[in-house]
Amino acid sequence: MGGRGEQTRRSRSRNGGNLLGQGFSSLLTTQFLGAANDNILKQVLIFMVTEGLWRDALGKGGQSIIALCLTLPFVLLSGYAGQLNDRISKQRVAVWMKVAEIPIVAVAGLGLWMGQLYITLIAFIFMSIQSTMFSPAKYGMIPELVRTTELSRANGMINMLTNIAIIVGTMIAGPVSDRFFPARPRVDGTLPPAMHWLPFAVMVAFALAGVIAVLFLPRLRAQNVKLKFDPNPSTTYWESIREMSRGPILLVAVSWSYFYLIGMMSILLVPEYKGLLNISYTEASYLLGVLAVSIGVGSALAGLLSGDRIEPRLVPAGAIGLTLFLMLLGLVPPNKSNVAFFLGGAGISAGLYLVPLQALLQELAPDESRGRYLAAANAMSNIFMSIAAGVVWLARRPLGLEANRSFLVCAFFSSLAAITMFWRLRSMTRRAREAEAEAEAGEA
């Protein structure tokens, strides 16, 4: 990439802050609280439609409908989100979205309190819309808050903290679900009293804390104030994809997005181990916690191994590891210990896969188009997640596969990625680096 793209990257290298500055710390805290809250609501809903209050309301594989409620707003609205985040300050977008989170989770909590599935689902869709608008802001502002040489470490940190947040959210969702809808009797045979108000109280508390955290973000300038708003979101997607196709960034975006096909399938299948292993909601949430913490460990490891540069060679290594551990989940008779171990290995591999791709997306995108490029990548990732929801429904209903056997389908998709995409990705990113080195040598 040359011209204005090179100038903007050099400008970021000179003007960015450090990882311990107030701006990046505020972003980390804001993202942590928001991701935790998203996962509390999502997991309580999934638990309730798979094994709980609304077990028969959406049928077998009903968690796929929850997944579609999460992903379709990203597919339909990411074009608007990208334009918004290029047209105005990403800091302002972040503040607006965190304020909007409070009434959204309040309605979701009331829907759970009243036992009204469709009120809760509607609120969940609005939560997804809020996340759609916030996503290009949180990832797009990273190069505005840190130096270019810190991008790999910054992405490793935010991925690690995001996955710790997922751990917190999922591990809170298990006990909250057990108390919201008690399913296991006490020793004396009686059920403990239901605490229908608990999800409402927990989610509103997290949303309020998120608003406080986002207020510490520094003011950031809008990157493209002259951008003309296009009411057709698909135009933004196609223009961004066409621009991205002129260099390696499109393949990077597709590779990054493709992971979410595998990741969403895994997230939807793990809660079904509650019935498969005869465990509680809390114990099922621990398995999700293992997956999340291991992705965080893998992300931190990727940042450490990358050092001051972006290291795309970690991508194929992560894909191979992911394929291996997903195959083991599908083939080995499950118990709590081996499921936790295999999920941990898959999560570490996923972190190694994701961090270099995410850093490349941010580094290769010019400042004035980063919001739209990231929005296009978000749309692609959510298309893959929507496909994942359909694949899980197909595996669980018409094909009748058990949850553990369905992981073989995940392994198949992971192996396809490892075989067909990553060697080409390495060669393309190597050529991009060589071009940048030649440009810098010419300037010197």
GUMAR-302946 format. One record per residue (C-alpha): x, z, y. Coordinates in steps of 0.2 Angstrom, whole numbers, padded with zeros to 4 digits, always signed. Layout:
BEGIN
XZY ...
This chain:
BEGIN
+0000+0000+0000 +0007-0004+0017 +0003-0004+0036 -0010+0009+0042 -0011+0017+0024 +0008+0021+0025 +0007+0027+0043 -0007+0039+0038 +0002+0046+0023 +0018+0049+0034 +0007+0057+0047 +0000+0069+0034 +0018+0073+0028 +0023+0078+0046 +0007+0087+0051 +0000+0095+0036 +0000+0114+0033 +0006+0124+0019 -0003+0131+0003 -0004+0149+0010 -0011+0144+0027 -0028+0150+0033 -0036+0133+0031 -0032+0130+0013 -0035+0148+0008 -0053+0146+0016 -0056+0130+0006 -0050+0139-0010 -0062+0154-0007 -0077+0143-0002 -0074+0131-0017 -0073+0146-0029 -0089+0154-0023 -0099+0138-0023 -0093+0133-0040 -0097+0150-0047 -0114+0149-0040 -0117+0132-0047 -0112+0137-0064 -0123+0153-0064 -0138+0143-0060 -0134+0128-0072 -0129+0140-0087 -0144+0151-0085 -0155+0135-0085 -0146+0128-0100 -0148+0144-0110 -0166+0145-0106 -0170+0128-0111 -0160+0128-0127 -0163+0146-0134 -0173+0156-0121 -0188+0156-0110 -0191+0137-0110 -0185+0133-0127 -0198+0121-0132 -0202+0115-0114 -0190+0100-0114 -0187+0099-0133 -0172+0098-0144 -0157+0092-0133 -0166+0097-0117 -0150+0102-0109 -0147+0083-0107 -0162+0083-0094 -0153+0097-0085 -0137+0087-0084 -0147+0072-0077 -0154+0083-0063 -0136+0087-0059 -0128+0070-0060 -0141+0058-0053 -0141+0064-0035 -0122+0061-0036 -0125+0043-0042 -0138+0039-0029 -0132+0048-0014 -0113+0048-0015 -0113+0033-0004 -0121+0043+0010 -0110+0058+0007 -0094+0047+0009 -0100+0039+0026 -0105+0056+0032 -0088+0063+0028 -0078+0049+0036 -0090+0048+0052 -0089+0067+0056 -0078+0081+0053 -0076+0087+0035 -0076+0105+0041 -0093+0103+0049 -0100+0095+0034 -0093+0110+0023 -0101+0123+0035 -0118+0114+0035 -0118+0113+0016 -0114+0131+0013 -0128+0137+0025 -0140+0125+0015 -0135+0134-0001 -0144+0150+0004 -0162+0144+0004 -0159+0132-0011 -0153+0146-0023 -0166+0158-0016 -0180+0145-0022 -0171+0143-0039 -0170+0162-0041 -0189+0163-0037 -0193+0150-0049 -0184+0160-0063 -0192+0176-0057 -0210+0168-0059 -0206+0159-0075 -0209+0142-0067 -0197+0129-0075 -0201+0115-0063 -0199+0125-0047 -0182+0130-0054 -0178+0112-0059 -0182+0105-0041 -0171+0118-0033 -0157+0114-0045 -0159+0095-0040 -0157+0101-0022 -0142+0111-0027 -0135+0095-0034 -0138+0086-0018 -0129+0099-0008 -0114+0098-0020 -0115+0079-0018 -0113+0080+0001 -0099+0094+0000 -0088+0086-0013 -0080+0072-0002 -0077+0086+0011 -0068+0098+0000 -0057+0085-0009 -0055+0074+0006 -0049+0088+0018 -0035+0094+0006 -0023+0080+0013 -0028+0086+0031 -0024+0104+0027 -0007+0103+0017 +0008+0092+0017 +0010+0077+0006 +0023+0085-0004 +0011+0099-0008 -0003+0088-0014 +0001+0090-0033 +0002+0109-0031 -0013+0110-0020 -0024+0100-0032 -0017+0111-0047 -0022+0127-0037 -0039+0120-0032 -0043+0115-0050 -0036+0131-0057 -0047+0141-0045 -0062+0130-0048 -0060+0133-0067 -0058+0152-0064 -0075+0150-0054 -0083+0142-0068 -0077+0156-0079 -0084+0169-0068 -0100+0159-0066 -0102+0156-0085 -0098+0174-0089 -0110+0181-0077 -0123+0168-0083 -0122+0175-0100 -0126+0194-0096 -0138+0188-0083 -0148+0178-0096 -0147+0192-0108 -0155+0204-0095 -0167+0191-0088 -0174+0186-0105 -0169+0199-0118 -0169+0192-0135 -0160+0205-0145 -0168+0221-0149 -0160+0238-0147 -0155+0249-0161 -0172+0257-0161 -0180+0239-0163 -0187+0238-0145 -0182+0225-0132 -0174+0231-0116 -0184+0228-0100 -0183+0211-0092 -0174+0210-0075 -0183+0195-0068 -0176+0198-0051 -0157+0197-0057 -0153+0179-0055 -0161+0178-0038 -0150+0193-0032 -0134+0187-0039 -0135+0169-0033 -0140+0173-0015 -0126+0186-0014 -0113+0172-0019 -0121+0160-0007 -0120+0172+0008 -0101+0176+0003 -0098+0157+0003 -0105+0155+0021 -0093+0169+0027 -0078+0160+0018 -0081+0143+0025 -0082+0149+0043 -0063+0152+0042 -0059+0133+0040 -0050+0126+0055 -0058+0113+0065 -0054+0095+0059 -0056+0079+0068 -0067+0065+0062 -0057+0052+0054 -0068+0037+0058 -0080+0041+0072 -0084+0022+0075 -0090+0020+0057 -0107+0011+0057 -0119+0020+0046 -0126+0009+0032 -0143+0014+0025 -0139+0005+0008 -0128+0017-0002 -0123+0003-0014 -0115-0006+0000 -0103+0008+0003 -0099+0009-0016 -0095-0010-0018 -0085-0011-0002 -0075+0004-0007 -0073-0003-0025 -0067-0020-0018 -0055-0012-0006 -0048+0000-0020 -0046-0015-0032 -0033-0022-0021 -0021-0009-0027 -0019+0004-0041 -0032+0016-0034 -0047+0008-0043 -0039+0011-0060 -0034+0029-0055 -0052+0032-0049 -0060+0025-0065 -0048+0035-0076 -0052+0051-0066 -0071+0048-0067 -0070+0043-0086 -0065+0061-0090 -0082+0068-0085 -0090+0058-0099 -0080+0069-0111 -0081+0085-0100 -0100+0084-0098 -0103+0082-0117 -0092+0097-0121 -0101+0108-0108 -0118+0103-0115 -0113+0106-0133 -0105+0123-0132 -0121+0133-0127 -0128+0127-0144 -0115+0137-0153 -0127+0152-0149 -0138+0146-0163 -0124+0139-0174 -0114+0155-0174 -0128+0167-0172 -0121+0174-0156 -0128+0181-0140 -0129+0172-0123 -0115+0183-0117 -0104+0178-0132 -0109+0159-0129 -0104+0161-0111 -0087+0168-0117 -0084+0151-0126 -0087+0142-0110 -0076+0154-0101 -0062+0150-0113 -0064+0131-0110 -0064+0134-0091 -0049+0146-0090 -0039+0134-0101 -0043+0119-0089 -0037+0130-0075 -0021+0134-0085 -0018+0116-0089 -0021+0112-0070 -0008+0125-0064 +0004+0119-0078 +0002+0101-0071 +0005+0106-0054 +0021+0116-0059 +0027+0101-0070 +0024+0089-0056 +0034+0099-0043 +0035+0090-0026 +0029+0073-0033 +0014+0066-0042 +0018+0064-0061 +0006+0051-0069 +0016+0053-0086 +0006+0069-0089 -0010+0058-0090 -0008+0050-0107 -0001+0067-0114 -0017+0076-0109 -0028+0062-0116 -0019+0063-0133 -0020+0082-0134 -0039+0081-0129 -0042+0069-0143 -0033+0080-0156 -0042+0096-0151 -0060+0088-0150 -0057+0081-0167 -0053+0098-0174 -0069+0105-0166 -0079+0092-0175 -0070+0093-0192 -0066+0111-0195 -0080+0123-0201 -0084+0133-0185 -0081+0152-0182 -0078+0161-0166 -0059+0161-0167 -0056+0143-0171 -0069+0137-0159 -0061+0147-0145 -0043+0141-0150 -0048+0122-0151 -0058+0124-0134 -0043+0131-0126 -0031+0117-0132 -0044+0104-0126 -0045+0113-0109 -0026+0113-0106 -0025+0095-0111 -0039+0091-0099 -0030+0100-0084 -0014+0090-0088 -0025+0074-0087 -0035+0077-0072 -0022+0084-0059 -0011+0069-0057 -0026+0057-0056 -0034+0068-0043 -0018+0069-0032 -0015+0050-0034 -0033+0047-0028 -0030+0058-0012 -0012+0051-0009 -0016+0032-0011 -0032+0033+0000 -0030+0030+0018 -0036+0043+0030 -0050+0033+0038 -0057+0028+0021 -0054+0043+0010 -0072+0050+0011 -0079+0034+0005 -0066+0032-0008 -0069+0049-0015 -0088+0047-0014 -0086+0031-0024 -0076+0040-0037 -0089+0054-0037 -0102+0041-0040 -0093+0034-0055 -0089+0051-0062 -0108+0055-0061 -0113+0039-0069 -0101+0044-0084 -0109+0061-0084 -0126+0053-0085 -0121+0043-0099 -0114+0059-0107 -0131+0067-0106 -0139+0052-0115 -0126+0052-0128 -0129+0071-0132 -0148+0068-0133 -0145+0053-0145 -0133+0063-0155 -0144+0079-0156 -0161+0070-0158 -0162+0053-0166 -0145+0055-0176 -0148+0074-0179 -0130+0079-0178 -0125+0097-0177 -0117+0102-0161 -0100+0104-0169 -0101+0087-0177 -0105+0079-0160 -0088+0084-0154 -0082+0069-0165 -0091+0058-0153 -0081+0066-0138 -0065+0063-0148 -0069+0045-0150 -0072+0042-0131 -0056+0052-0128 -0046+0041-0140 -0053+0025-0131 -0046+0031-0115 -0029+0035-0122 -0028+0018-0130 -0035+0006-0117 -0031+0014-0100 -0016+0025-0098 -0001+0014-0101 -0007+0001-0089 -0010+0016-0077 +0008+0021-0078 +0014+0004-0074 +0003+0002-0060 +0007+0018-0052 +0026+0015-0055 +0024-0002-0045 +0016+0007-0031 +0030+0020-0030 +0043+0006-0030 +0034-0002-0016 +0033+0014-0006 +0052+0017-0009 +0056-0001-0003 +0046+0002+0013 +0054+0018+0017 +0072+0011+0013 +0068-0003+0025 +0063+0008+0039 +0079+0018+0036 
